[in-house]
Amino acid sequence: MEKKVSYDAFWMPFTANRNFKADPRIINRAEGMYCYSDNGTQLLDATAGLWCVNAGHGRKEIGEAMAKQVAELDYSSPFNFGHDIGFEFAERLVSFTPPGLNKVFFTNSGSEAVESALKIALAYQQAKGNTGKFKLIGRELGYHGVNFGGISVGGLTPNRKGFGPLLPTDHLSHTLDIANNAFSQGLPEHGADKAEQLEQLIQFHGADSVAAVIVEPISGAGGVILPPKGYLRRLREICSKHDVVLIFDEVITGWGRLGASFASEAFDVVPDLITSAKGITSGVVPLGAVFAKDEIYQTVVNSAPEGAVEFFHGYTYSGHPVACAAGLATLDIYQREGLLERASGEIGQYFQQGLHSLKDIPSIVDIRNYGLIGAIQFAEPQDGKPIGFDILKRCYDKGVMVRSMGNTIALSPPLIIEKQHIDVIVDTLSNIAKDIPA
Ligand SMILES: Cc1ncc(COP(=O)(O)O)c(C=O)c1O
């Protein structure tokens, strides 16, 4: 197909620019479960874009709500002014959050939600008089976006390396244990004891210096790593014991991915702060949020003198009216179509069975899944060069879009997925995997 535009100027994120520009994969249209390449090839979207298009592509209601909002109020400053749609959206959002998390701080992305959550945790500790609590604890292989706070608590080496000394942090071990938990369906049995490391880290640094712990309930970008049964509950207990704020980064796990509004609900563990983005608008327009416990909000707000700004933080586009309109329309779709619970029902079961039907292919060393998120990990190739990206390209050539990380292929389809789509994803991966040497 003849190239219509130049690919020179766009410095692409998390992409091998030279490689991509030599052999681009251009998507110019999408609808429902499908994207369409510039030459018209239909591609089954097995990753909901970047874990975000939960309601499926091209939802007209969302676009219509946004257009109506632009005509009514395109923008108004969120500093010292408000608009009804921002307050309406916040109230609606907290009807989905776990009990007690009834305050919303708006951002524009997951990375900004993480920065905001870390700063809220620090502000809370200061407001409580815990003036020495500044240290943050993350986890190996964790991904919390790309800003300085997020890469400090994050645990993916290439994202941190070369960006300076970063914030004072420490990290828990990741919970991937293929030797003991390979091919677990749902949460793995072994490894809850890894949570005890938190107790050790807090002892090591001193409880009076640790402010917050942040984990993804299921690590996404690190390779879809699930929490062993009981692990998150133990983190909760240890944080409560030492007055450490527990943050769940639910940028991926929120909004139906696990068959509930949040992982917190699916796993029955309530953190102090939740970060959200992506599915909050089904990926249609950038929007992020931090959900905070009422006590955190009250403590920060009431510690400032009457009439003074209580929290010196916010964005030009916090609670942007057009993004809020998109979010409200998205929530309408989720509720009307029962999408938030769908992954915990028959379709989630079918997805699990489909993925695990690949178990006996020799090149596959692990399959992990929960709700409508899954991963297939391949054996490390002899030459040590990760194979995931090669598999991604082969899937693309066969009409299926997946995500790769190292030797792992991740799947997180739109929640509208049907059985026939799962069959196509599984067949495609099966054919490709059988060609890969063990
Ligand atoms: C768990 C988690 N946190 C934060 C982010 C960053 O979100 P964004 O890319 O919107 O900044 C991501 C993105 O994938 C994520 O998966």
The ligand as an ORCA input file, in Angstrom:
! r2SCAN-3c Opt
* xyz 0 1
  C      -0.331     -0.852     36.418
  C      -0.057      0.363     35.589
  N       0.147      1.530     36.185
  C       0.377      2.656     35.494
  C       0.404      2.629     34.125
  C       0.688      3.885     33.366
  O      -0.431      4.316     32.696
  P      -0.281      5.389     31.513
  O       0.404      4.697     30.382
  O      -1.705      5.777     31.233
  O       0.514      6.529     32.048
  C       0.179      1.435     33.448
  C       0.184      1.374     31.987
  O       0.151      0.328     31.383
  C      -0.042      0.261     34.205
  O      -0.225     -0.921     33.606
*
